[in-house]
Amino acid sequence: MRIRTASLMLALLFTNPAWAMSLNEAMAALSNAKAAGQVGEQPNGYLGAINGSSQSSEIANLINQARRDEYQRLAQQNGIQLGDVEAIAGKKAIEKTPAGQYIQLNGKWVRK
């Protein structure tokens, strides 16, 4: 019985998709993560996880995938390169970032 329980616990530990964050949850958590200095805007139009925690990385990854999909749609719709859309989006995101939150400049995280 102990072995079966331990095996079940290990299986749950390594296969926990029920505990995975959804895109909506990531979007809801983004403001707090930015304010806490866990996530910041990068010049390439994507978020970066500053502290490397699994939660901040998950927030950044989920939102970045949604951003990438939207950037690709915009690039195709306007007949321009994906890299151009990413650069424009990155510039705008950095400009809109409030003072006190992190942005990446020249490869380094700095408070705006």
TIVO-2410 file (N, C-alpha, C; in nm, 3 decimals):
# residues 112
REC num residu      c1      c2      c3 atome chaine
REC   1      M   0.082  -0.119   0.000     N      A
REC   1      M   0.000   0.000   0.000    CA      A
REC   1      M   0.086   0.125   0.000     C      A
REC   2      R   0.194   0.128   0.079     N      A
REC   2      R   0.283   0.243   0.084    CA      A
REC   2      R   0.348   0.270  -0.051     C      A
REC   3      I   0.390   0.164  -0.118     N      A
REC   3      I   0.456   0.179  -0.248    CA      A
REC   3      I   0.357   0.236  -0.349     C      A
REC   4      R   0.234   0.189  -0.347     N      A
REC   4      R   0.133   0.238  -0.440    CA      A
REC   4      R   0.106   0.387  -0.415     C      A
REC   5      T   0.095   0.426  -0.290     N      A
REC   5      T   0.071   0.567  -0.255    CA      A
REC   5      T   0.189   0.653  -0.297     C      A
REC   6      A   0.310   0.606  -0.271     N      A
REC   6      A   0.430   0.682  -0.310    CA      A
REC   6      A   0.438   0.695  -0.461     C      A
REC   7      S   0.406   0.590  -0.534     N      A
REC   7      S   0.407   0.595  -0.680    CA      A
REC   7      S   0.304   0.693  -0.732     C      A
REC   8      L   0.187   0.694  -0.671     N      A
REC   8      L   0.084   0.787  -0.712    CA      A
REC   8      L   0.126   0.931  -0.686     C      A
REC   9      M   0.187   0.955  -0.572     N      A
REC   9      M   0.234   1.090  -0.538    CA      A
REC   9      M   0.341   1.136  -0.637     C      A
REC  10      L   0.433   1.049  -0.672     N      A
REC  10      L   0.537   1.085  -0.769    CA      A
REC  10      L   0.476   1.112  -0.907     C      A
REC  11      A   0.380   1.031  -0.945     N      A
REC  11      A   0.315   1.053  -1.075    CA      A
REC  11      A   0.245   1.188  -1.077     C      A
REC  12      L   0.177   1.222  -0.970     N      A
REC  12      L   0.110   1.351  -0.964    CA      A
REC  12      L   0.209   1.467  -0.964     C      A
REC  13      L   0.320   1.447  -0.899     N      A
REC  13      L   0.421   1.552  -0.892    CA      A
REC  13      L   0.477   1.585  -1.030     C      A
REC  14      F   0.499   1.484  -1.111     N      A
REC  14      F   0.562   1.505  -1.241    CA      A
REC  14      F   0.463   1.523  -1.355     C      A
REC  15      T   0.337   1.502  -1.330     N      A
REC  15      T   0.236   1.519  -1.434    CA      A
REC  15      T   0.122   1.604  -1.380     C      A
REC  16      N   0.151   1.730  -1.351     N      A
REC  16      N   0.051   1.815  -1.288    CA      A
REC  16      N  -0.009   1.918  -1.383     C      A
REC  17      P  -0.062   1.877  -1.498     N      A
REC  17      P  -0.119   1.975  -1.589    CA      A
REC  17      P  -0.237   2.050  -1.528     C      A
REC  18      A  -0.304   1.990  -1.432     N      A
REC  18      A  -0.417   2.059  -1.368    CA      A
REC  18      A  -0.369   2.183  -1.292     C      A
REC  19      W  -0.243   2.184  -1.253     N      A
REC  19      W  -0.190   2.297  -1.179    CA      A
REC  19      W  -0.124   2.399  -1.272     C      A
REC  20      A  -0.116   2.369  -1.398     N      A
REC  20      A  -0.052   2.461  -1.492    CA      A
REC  20      A  -0.138   2.586  -1.507     C      A
REC  21      M  -0.070   2.697  -1.529     N      A
REC  21      M  -0.136   2.826  -1.543    CA      A
REC  21      M  -0.195   2.839  -1.683     C      A
REC  22      S  -0.312   2.898  -1.693     N      A
REC  22      S  -0.373   2.926  -1.822    CA      A
REC  22      S  -0.327   3.064  -1.869     C      A
REC  23      L  -0.351   3.095  -1.995     N      A
REC  23      L  -0.316   3.226  -2.047    CA      A
REC  23      L  -0.392   3.335  -1.972     C      A
REC  24      N  -0.520   3.312  -1.944     N      A
REC  24      N  -0.598   3.412  -1.870    CA      A
REC  24      N  -0.541   3.436  -1.730     C      A
REC  25      E  -0.497   3.330  -1.664     N      A
REC  25      E  -0.436   3.345  -1.532    CA      A
REC  25      E  -0.304   3.420  -1.543     C      A
REC  26      A  -0.227   3.391  -1.646     N      A
REC  26      A  -0.100   3.461  -1.667    CA      A
REC  26      A  -0.124   3.609  -1.691     C      A
REC  27      M  -0.223   3.640  -1.772     N      A
REC  27      M  -0.255   3.780  -1.800    CA      A
REC  27      M  -0.301   3.852  -1.673     C      A
REC  28      A  -0.378   3.783  -1.590     N      A
REC  28      A  -0.425   3.842  -1.465    CA      A
REC  28      A  -0.310   3.865  -1.367     C      A
REC  29      A  -0.208   3.779  -1.372     N      A
REC  29      A  -0.094   3.788  -1.281    CA      A
REC  29      A   0.014   3.884  -1.331     C      A
REC  30      L   0.006   3.926  -1.456     N      A
REC  30      L   0.114   4.005  -1.516    CA      A
REC  30      L   0.141   4.136  -1.444     C      A
REC  31      S   0.039   4.212  -1.413     N      A
REC  31      S   0.060   4.343  -1.348    CA      A
REC  31      S   0.135   4.328  -1.216     C      A
REC  32      N   0.092   4.231  -1.136     N      A
REC  32      N   0.159   4.208  -1.007    CA      A
REC  32      N   0.302   4.160  -1.027     C      A
REC  33      A   0.323   4.075  -1.126     N      A
REC  33      A   0.459   4.024  -1.151    CA      A
REC  33      A   0.551   4.137  -1.197     C      A
REC  34      K   0.499   4.228  -1.280     N      A
REC  34      K   0.579   4.343  -1.323    CA      A
REC  34      K   0.609   4.435  -1.205     C      A
REC  35      A   0.507   4.463  -1.125     N      A
REC  35      A   0.524   4.552  -1.009    CA      A
REC  35      A   0.621   4.494  -0.907     C      A
REC  36      A   0.626   4.362  -0.897     N      A
REC  36      A   0.715   4.295  -0.802    CA      A
REC  36      A   0.856   4.277  -0.857     C      A
REC  37      G   0.878   4.319  -0.982     N      A
REC  37      G   1.010   4.306  -1.042    CA      A
REC  37      G   1.045   4.165  -1.084     C      A
REC  38      Q   0.943   4.083  -1.111     N      A
REC  38      Q   0.967   3.945  -1.152    CA      A
REC  38      Q   0.970   3.930  -1.304     C      A
REC  39      V   0.901   4.020  -1.374     N      A
REC  39      V   0.887   4.013  -1.519    CA      A
REC  39      V   0.907   4.154  -1.575     C      A
REC  40      G   0.972   4.164  -1.689     N      A
REC  40      G   0.993   4.294  -1.752    CA      A
REC  40      G   0.983   4.286  -1.903     C      A
REC  41      E   0.975   4.404  -1.963     N      A
REC  41      E   0.964   4.414  -2.109    CA      A
REC  41      E   1.102   4.417  -2.173     C      A
REC  42      Q   1.113   4.352  -2.288     N      A
REC  42      Q   1.237   4.346  -2.364    CA      A
REC  42      Q   1.220   4.420  -2.497     C      A
REC  43      P   1.329   4.467  -2.556     N      A
REC  43      P   1.320   4.538  -2.683    CA      A
REC  43      P   1.269   4.453  -2.800     C      A
REC  44      N   1.270   4.321  -2.783     N      A
REC  44      N   1.225   4.233  -2.891    CA      A
REC  44      N   1.075   4.210  -2.890     C      A
REC  45      G   1.003   4.281  -2.800     N      A
REC  45      G   0.858   4.270  -2.797    CA      A
REC  45      G   0.805   4.161  -2.706     C      A
REC  46      Y   0.892   4.096  -2.635     N      A
REC  46      Y   0.852   3.986  -2.548    CA      A
REC  46      Y   0.888   4.016  -2.403     C      A
REC  47      L   0.824   3.943  -2.313     N      A
REC  47      L   0.852   3.955  -2.171    CA      A
REC  47      L   0.972   3.870  -2.135     C      A
REC  48      G   1.042   3.910  -2.032     N      A
REC  48      G   1.151   3.829  -1.979    CA      A
REC  48      G   1.128   3.806  -1.831     C      A
REC  49      A   1.162   3.687  -1.783     N      A
REC  49      A   1.153   3.656  -1.641    CA      A
REC  49      A   1.283   3.702  -1.576     C      A
REC  50      I   1.273   3.798  -1.488     N      A
REC  50      I   1.392   3.859  -1.428    CA      A
REC  50      I   1.453   3.770  -1.322     C      A
REC  51      N   1.370   3.717  -1.235     N      A
REC  51      N   1.423   3.639  -1.123    CA      A
REC  51      N   1.435   3.490  -1.153     C      A
REC  52      G   1.384   3.448  -1.266     N      A
REC  52      G   1.398   3.309  -1.307    CA      A
REC  52      G   1.310   3.211  -1.232     C      A
REC  53      S   1.214   3.260  -1.152     N      A
REC  53      S   1.125   3.168  -1.080    CA      A
REC  53      S   1.036   3.097  -1.182     C      A
REC  54      S   0.988   2.981  -1.143     N      A
REC  54      S   0.904   2.905  -1.237    CA      A
REC  54      S   0.775   2.979  -1.268     C      A
REC  55      Q   0.718   3.051  -1.169     N      A
REC  55      Q   0.594   3.123  -1.195    CA      A
REC  55      Q   0.618   3.240  -1.291     C      A
REC  56      S   0.723   3.318  -1.270     N      A
REC  56      S   0.749   3.430  -1.361    CA      A
REC  56      S   0.784   3.379  -1.500     C      A
REC  57      S   0.856   3.270  -1.508     N      A
REC  57      S   0.887   3.211  -1.639    CA      A
REC  57      S   0.761   3.163  -1.709     C      A
REC  58      E   0.670   3.104  -1.634     N      A
REC  58      E   0.546   3.054  -1.693    CA      A
REC  58      E   0.460   3.170  -1.742     C      A
REC  59      I   0.452   3.277  -1.662     N      A
REC  59      I   0.377   3.396  -1.704    CA      A
REC  59      I   0.435   3.449  -1.835     C      A
REC  60      A   0.567   3.467  -1.838     N      A
REC  60      A   0.632   3.520  -1.958    CA      A
REC  60      A   0.612   3.427  -2.077     C      A
REC  61      N   0.629   3.298  -2.059     N      A
REC  61      N   0.616   3.204  -2.171    CA      A
REC  61      N   0.476   3.203  -2.230     C      A
REC  62      L   0.375   3.200  -2.143     N      A
REC  62      L   0.237   3.196  -2.193    CA      A
REC  62      L   0.201   3.324  -2.268     C      A
REC  63      I   0.236   3.438  -2.209     N      A
REC  63      I   0.203   3.565  -2.274    CA      A
REC  63      I   0.287   3.584  -2.400     C      A
REC  64      N   0.412   3.542  -2.396     N      A
REC  64      N   0.496   3.554  -2.515    CA      A
REC  64      N   0.443   3.471  -2.632     C      A
REC  65      Q   0.388   3.355  -2.603     N      A
REC  65      Q   0.331   3.274  -2.712    CA      A
REC  65      Q   0.212   3.346  -2.774     C      A
REC  66      A   0.128   3.406  -2.690     N      A
REC  66      A   0.013   3.481  -2.742    CA      A
REC  66      A   0.061   3.603  -2.821     C      A
REC  67      R   0.163   3.670  -2.770     N      A
REC  67      R   0.218   3.785  -2.842    CA      A
REC  67      R   0.275   3.741  -2.976     C      A
REC  68      R   0.350   3.632  -2.978     N      A
REC  68      R   0.410   3.582  -3.102    CA      A
REC  68      R   0.302   3.553  -3.206     C      A
REC  69      D   0.194   3.489  -3.162     N      A
REC  69      D   0.084   3.460  -3.254    CA      A
REC  69      D   0.026   3.589  -3.312     C      A
REC  70      E   0.007   3.688  -3.227     N      A
REC  70      E  -0.048   3.816  -3.273    CA      A
REC  70      E   0.052   3.888  -3.365     C      A
REC  71      Y   0.179   3.887  -3.330     N      A
REC  71      Y   0.281   3.951  -3.415    CA      A
REC  71      Y   0.285   3.885  -3.553     C      A
REC  72      Q   0.276   3.752  -3.556     N      A
REC  72      Q   0.277   3.682  -3.684    CA      A
REC  72      Q   0.154   3.719  -3.767     C      A
REC  73      R   0.040   3.730  -3.701     N      A
REC  73      R  -0.082   3.769  -3.772    CA      A
REC  73      R  -0.067   3.910  -3.830     C      A
REC  74      L  -0.014   4.002  -3.750     N      A
REC  74      L   0.005   4.139  -3.796    CA      A
REC  74      L   0.107   4.146  -3.910     C      A
REC  75      A   0.213   4.069  -3.899     N      A
REC  75      A   0.315   4.069  -4.004    CA      A
REC  75      A   0.255   4.019  -4.137     C      A
REC  76      Q   0.182   3.911  -4.131     N      A
REC  76      Q   0.120   3.858  -4.253    CA      A
REC  76      Q   0.017   3.953  -4.309     C      A
REC  77      Q  -0.064   4.010  -4.222     N      A
REC  77      Q  -0.170   4.102  -4.264    CA      A
REC  77      Q  -0.113   4.226  -4.332     C      A
REC  78      N   0.004   4.272  -4.286     N      A
REC  78      N   0.063   4.395  -4.338    CA      A
REC  78      N   0.178   4.372  -4.435     C      A
REC  79      G   0.209   4.246  -4.462     N      A
REC  79      G   0.315   4.214  -4.557    CA      A
REC  79      G   0.453   4.259  -4.512     C      A
REC  80      I   0.480   4.249  -4.381     N      A
REC  80      I   0.612   4.288  -4.328    CA      A
REC  80      I   0.673   4.170  -4.252     C      A
REC  81      Q   0.798   4.184  -4.218     N      A
REC  81      Q   0.870   4.079  -4.149    CA      A
REC  81      Q   0.829   4.072  -4.002     C      A
REC  82      L   0.828   3.951  -3.949     N      A
REC  82      L   0.797   3.930  -3.807    CA      A
REC  82      L   0.890   4.012  -3.719     C      A
REC  83      G   1.019   4.016  -3.752     N      A
REC  83      G   1.116   4.091  -3.672    CA      A
REC  83      G   1.084   4.239  -3.664     C      A
REC  84      D   1.027   4.293  -3.770     N      A
REC  84      D   0.988   4.434  -3.768    CA      A
REC  84      D   0.873   4.459  -3.671     C      A
REC  85      V   0.775   4.369  -3.672     N      A
REC  85      V   0.662   4.381  -3.580    CA      A
REC  85      V   0.712   4.368  -3.436     C      A
REC  86      E   0.801   4.272  -3.412     N      A
REC  86      E   0.855   4.251  -3.276    CA      A
REC  86      E   0.928   4.376  -3.228     C      A
REC  87      A   1.009   4.436  -3.314     N      A
REC  87      A   1.085   4.556  -3.276    CA      A
REC  87      A   0.993   4.673  -3.244     C      A
REC  88      I   0.891   4.692  -3.326     N      A
REC  88      I   0.795   4.801  -3.301    CA      A
REC  88      I   0.721   4.777  -3.169     C      A
REC  89      A   0.677   4.655  -3.149     N      A
REC  89      A   0.605   4.621  -3.026    CA      A
REC  89      A   0.695   4.638  -2.904     C      A
REC  90      G   0.821   4.598  -2.916     N      A
REC  90      G   0.914   4.612  -2.804    CA      A
REC  90      G   0.936   4.758  -2.767     C      A
REC  91      K   0.953   4.841  -2.869     N      A
REC  91      K   0.973   4.984  -2.845    CA      A
REC  91      K   0.851   5.044  -2.774     C      A
REC  92      K   0.732   5.011  -2.823     N      A
REC  92      K   0.610   5.064  -2.762    CA      A
REC  92      K   0.592   5.012  -2.620     C      A
REC  93      A   0.620   4.885  -2.597     N      A
REC  93      A   0.604   4.827  -2.463    CA      A
REC  93      A   0.699   4.894  -2.364     C      A
REC  94      I   0.821   4.918  -2.406     N      A
REC  94      I   0.919   4.984  -2.318    CA      A
REC  94      I   0.876   5.128  -2.291     C      A
REC  95      E   0.827   5.197  -2.393     N      A
REC  95      E   0.780   5.335  -2.374    CA      A
REC  95      E   0.663   5.341  -2.276     C      A
REC  96      K   0.574   5.242  -2.281     N      A
REC  96      K   0.456   5.240  -2.196    CA      A
REC  96      K   0.483   5.187  -2.055     C      A
REC  97      T   0.598   5.128  -2.034     N      A
REC  97      T   0.628   5.072  -1.902    CA      A
REC  97      T   0.639   5.185  -1.799     C      A
REC  98      P   0.564   5.175  -1.690     N      A
REC  98      P   0.568   5.280  -1.587    CA      A
REC  98      P   0.702   5.284  -1.515     C      A
REC  99      A   0.733   5.400  -1.461     N      A
REC  99      A   0.855   5.416  -1.380    CA      A
REC  99      A   0.853   5.315  -1.265     C      A
REC 100      G   0.969   5.261  -1.237     N      A
REC 100      G   0.983   5.165  -1.128    CA      A
REC 100      G   0.977   5.020  -1.172     C      A
REC 101      Q   0.925   4.995  -1.292     N      A
REC 101      Q   0.922   4.858  -1.342    CA      A
REC 101      Q   1.045   4.833  -1.428     C      A
REC 102      Y   1.073   4.705  -1.452     N      A
REC 102      Y   1.195   4.667  -1.523    CA      A
REC 102      Y   1.176   4.661  -1.674     C      A
REC 103      I   1.280   4.707  -1.742     N      A
REC 103      I   1.292   4.693  -1.887    CA      A
REC 103      I   1.433   4.643  -1.915     C      A
REC 104      Q   1.451   4.585  -2.030     N      A
REC 104      Q   1.584   4.537  -2.066    CA      A
REC 104      Q   1.646   4.634  -2.166     C      A
REC 105      L   1.763   4.686  -2.132     N      A
REC 105      L   1.838   4.775  -2.220    CA      A
REC 105      L   1.978   4.723  -2.234     C      A
REC 106      N   2.022   4.709  -2.359     N      A
REC 106      N   2.157   4.658  -2.387    CA      A
REC 106      N   2.183   4.526  -2.314     C      A
REC 107      G   2.082   4.442  -2.308     N      A
REC 107      G   2.098   4.310  -2.247    CA      A
REC 107      G   2.095   4.306  -2.096     C      A
REC 108      K   2.068   4.420  -2.032     N      A
REC 108      K   2.068   4.425  -1.885    CA      A
REC 108      K   1.932   4.474  -1.836     C      A
REC 109      W   1.887   4.420  -1.724     N      A
REC 109      W   1.762   4.463  -1.664    CA      A
REC 109      W   1.786   4.587  -1.582     C      A
REC 110      V   1.705   4.691  -1.607     N      A
REC 110      V   1.715   4.817  -1.532    CA      A
REC 110      V   1.573   4.863  -1.496     C      A
REC 111      R   1.565   4.934  -1.385     N      A
REC 111      R   1.437   4.995  -1.349    CA      A
REC 111      R   1.419   5.121  -1.431     C      A
REC 112      K   1.302   5.136  -1.485     N      A
REC 112      K   1.274   5.253  -1.565    CA      A
REC 112      K   1.250   5.373  -1.474     C      A
***
